[in-house]
Structure formats: structure tokens, C-alpha cells
Amino acid sequence: MKKIIPTKNRIVAVLLALLAVCLFVPISASAQQAAEANRKLVSKTVPQYPGLCRPLRIQGNVRADVLVAPNGKVKSLEVKGGHPLLVQSAEDALRQWKWEPASHETHEIVELKFTP
């Protein structure tokens, strides 16, 4: 007779395999992004902590990919993660940041921390 592995064990095996893949993929992606971020920041505006978040004691980080024009000004930005109530404040501040001039556009990965 053939021994049949229970379905529960199969599910656990698949989940463990997916977990192993997920643990290694973000590490290599972060390393690639960090390699692109090489321009010196000239000026930055500290984001305002949203008043709505204070009574709720919402805190956390907002991560963004900022496209910086050759003149050092923010051309565009894309939020990659963070609490939705903190995002607008982060975007408003980041749009005022300035990097040193360069010969081409660059992507800068920025993470802003919010605490009440």
C-alpha cells in the first residue's frame, strides 16, 4: 500500500517553501534600490505629523521612490508603503526636498518616520 501524505502536511510544505522565497527576494531588491540612491541631499523639509493621527496615536514609516530631476528638484514620487493617514504629509514634505545637481535623473528611496 502507498502511504498518502495528509493534505495538511502538503499545505505546510508549500507555505514553508513560499516563506523561504519571500525572505530572500526582498533582500536582493533592496540592495538594487540602495545602489541607485547616491545623490547628496541638499535640503529637506520635515513632514508635519497629521493632527488627525495624534488622538489615534498612529505612527510608522512612509517609504517612497522619488524621481529626482537633473537640477535636483523632485520630478515625481511614488509611495511604496506606509499608513494611509501619514502618506499625504510625507508627499507634501518630499515635494520640497532638493538634491545636488547631476547629469541625469535618479531614483532616490526615502523612508520618513512618523511618531506622535
Residue pairs with C-beta under 8 A, 6 or more apart in sequence:
33 65
33 107
33 109
34 109
36 106
36 107
36 108
36 109
37 106
37 107
37 108
37 109
38 106
39 68
39 72
39 99
39 100
39 102
39 106
39 108
40 99
40 100
41 97
41 98
41 99
41 100
42 72
42 98
42 99
42 100
43 96
43 97
43 98
44 93
44 96
44 97
44 98
45 93
45 96
45 97
46 93
47 62
47 89
47 90
47 92
47 93
47 94
47 112
47 114
48 89
48 92
48 93
49 89
49 114
49 115
49 116
50 85
50 86
50 88
50 89
52 85
53 59
53 83
53 85
53 86
53 114
53 116
54 116
56 85
57 116
58 83
58 85
58 86
58 114
58 116
59 114
59 115
59 116
60 82
60 83
60 86
60 113
60 114
61 81
61 82
61 111
61 112
61 113
61 114
62 79
62 81
62 82
62 83
62 86
62 87
62 90
62 111
62 112
62 114
63 79
63 80
63 81
63 82
63 109
63 110
63 111
64 77
64 78
64 79
64 80
64 90
64 91
64 94
64 109
64 110
64 111
64 112
65 77
65 78
65 80
65 107
65 108
65 109
65 110
66 74
66 76
66 77
66 94
66 97
66 107
66 108
66 109
66 110
67 74
67 75
67 76
67 77
67 78
67 105
67 106
67 107
68 74
68 75
68 99
68 102
68 105
68 106
68 107
68 108
69 75
69 105
70 101
70 102
70 103
70 104
70 105
71 101
72 98
72 99
72 100
72 101
72 102
73 98
74 94
74 95
74 96
74 97
74 98
75 105
77 91
77 94
77 95
79 87
79 90
79 91
80 109
82 90
82 112
83 114
86 114
89 114
90 112
90 114
93 112
94 110
94 112
97 110
99 106
99 108
